[in-house]
Amino acid sequence: MKNNITREDLNEVIKLLKSQDPKLTSGPNVVEFEKKWSEWLGVKYSVFVNSGSSSNLLAIAWLKKKYPHGGKIIVPPFTWSSDISSVLWMGFDPEFVDINIKTLAIDEDKLEEKISMHEDIRAIFLTHAQGINGLTEKIYNLCKKNKILLIEDVCESHGVNSIFEKKAGSIGDISCFSFYYAHHMSTIEGGMVCTNDKEIYEFLIMSRAHGMLRESQDLNIQNSYKEEYPDLNPLFIFPIKGFNLRNNEIGAIIGINQLKRLDEMIKIRKDNFLYFLNGLPSWAFKDFNLKGQSNYAFNLILKEKDDSLMNHLQETLIRNGIEFRKGSAGGGNQIRQPYVRSLKKYSDDQIPIDFPISDHIHFYSMYIGNYPSLDIKEIDFLLEKINVIK
Ligand SMILES: Cc1ncc(COP(=O)(O)O)c(C=O)c1O
């Protein structure tokens, strides 16, 4: 990523800093950013937090409140570590379902099979990976039919047009976004957790700030606690076991300014990706579900398991100063990571083999930066280097 925070964004920050006695901790700009983000996404409520991982944590904290005794949460092996670690920290059992290579997200048929095997599945934590829509009507209907909550992780897929012609992140019960530097937009560090459910929103907004009652936007909730606990200072009532995951006014100002150009930036990245895909050689996988895509980084997946081709590809890119990440988002199959292997059910010597697609991505894929200021000549240069590889 390059130039994700522009001089124009910084000038807006400087304007705030030059103002008389500027408030820098969470304040009116955070509220405005949340409102504008909700309008852009098409949801009722958004809560600005300090990272995408914090949005993941809050989403699963809500599930913990709803299901204090735990249960299973379905996760893909191909995602970011915080999706799975939040599930683990909240005391749920992650149940892995492999991905579909076309959507890079949980495979709907394997999901159906998994749901038929267990009764205590509380939620599906679906990742829309790398700007590709991962949600299908079948997945949505399976959630509805089985009363399973749907949490969408859209941290690397802002602006994806998903099912029902809605934006990814506006369909599930809760959704998560990241504004880390390399993503579609950036607030330095930052994230958003969104919902259409008022009860969930009240939980999220209080949990973000220590679990404090005064964060609640509902006077009825505020009054009922004040009446029930007359011995407590109303400014210091903590109805929820909270965290401090707040962001601040500087992040919000950058976010508000970035949002103005987000759609334009997404359009350039989408066009870049199509140009990249069209120029790839025949050994590269191209059959992604491109409907509604909002590419985050150029996905390069080998069609076949070919170690020599993969080595050759990596050597060529390194030699030409082209940065890439092997294994794509999160480094590939999370089940291979030590923090998952330390779980009893994945701790045997044998690496679980029933996740062939995530494993294929693990060994035979990479992503390469795609950002709005990327010049077409640079994409041509990249394609030229890739195309000489056989
Ligand atoms: C799918 C996914 N979820 C969560 C995160 C975490 O976001 P952050 O880096 O803002 O904590 C990332 C980060 O890239 C991600 O790709």
The ligand as an SDF file (V2000), in Angstrom:
LIG
                    3D

 16 16  0  0  0  0  0  0  0  0999 V2000
  -10.0770  -10.6630    7.7720 C   0  0  0  0  0  0  0  0  0  0  0  0
   -9.4190   -9.8060    8.8000 C   0  0  0  0  0  0  0  0  0  0  0  0
   -9.9670   -9.7170   10.0230 N   0  0  0  0  0  0  0  0  0  0  0  0
   -9.4240   -8.9630   10.9890 C   0  0  0  0  0  0  0  0  0  0  0  0
   -8.2740   -8.2370   10.7610 C   0  0  0  0  0  0  0  0  0  0  0  0
   -7.6790   -7.4280   11.8700 C   0  0  0  0  0  0  0  0  0  0  0  0
   -7.6810   -6.0580   11.5950 O   0  0  0  0  0  0  0  0  0  0  0  0
   -6.6300   -5.0930   12.3330 P   0  0  0  0  0  0  0  0  0  0  0  0
   -5.3140   -5.2980   11.6770 O   0  0  0  0  0  0  0  0  0  0  0  0
   -7.1850   -3.7190   12.0920 O   0  0  0  0  0  0  0  0  0  0  0  0
   -6.6350   -5.4660   13.7610 O   0  0  0  0  0  0  0  0  0  0  0  0
   -7.6520   -8.3060    9.5180 C   0  0  0  0  0  0  0  0  0  0  0  0
   -6.4040   -7.5510    9.2700 C   0  0  0  0  0  0  0  0  0  0  0  0
   -5.8950   -7.4250    8.2200 O   0  0  0  0  0  0  0  0  0  0  0  0
   -8.2360   -9.1050    8.4960 C   0  0  0  0  0  0  0  0  0  0  0  0
   -7.6800   -9.2110    7.2920 O   0  0  0  0  0  0  0  0  0  0  0  0
  1  2  1  0
  2  3  1  0
  2 15  2  0
  3  4  2  0
  4  5  1  0
  5  6  1  0
  5 12  2  0
  6  7  1  0
  7  8  1  0
  8  9  2  0
  8 10  1  0
  8 11  1  0
 12 13  1  0
 12 15  1  0
 13 14  2  0
 15 16  1  0
M  END
$$$$
